[in-house]
Structure formats: C-alpha cells, structure tokens
C-alpha cells in the first residue's frame, strides 16, 4: 500500500486512517509537528535541553 501523504513510496507505518512511508513519518513526527500540538518549545524541560 502506498503512503497517504506523498502517494509515491511504499508505506512502512500503518495507523488507523493513515499509512506513511519512512520519510513522511519522520516529517510527521518532527519537532515542528510536536510544537504545533502545544508549544513544546516553551516548556521548561525543553529549554533545559537546549541550554544543556
């Protein structure tokens, strides 16, 4: 089955309504995507990670 995002690659990740190839899965789970869920960049834990 093909990826539901790019429709080019063979899907390696199969969720209920979405099948993703590795490249689209990595983009989907990137930090920008997680940040869109609730501002993960602003959490104290994330700031500590950035500051080392």
Secondary structure, 3 states (H helix, E strand, C coil): CECCCCCCCECCEECCCCEECHHHHHHHCCHHHHHHCCCHHHCHHHHHHHHC
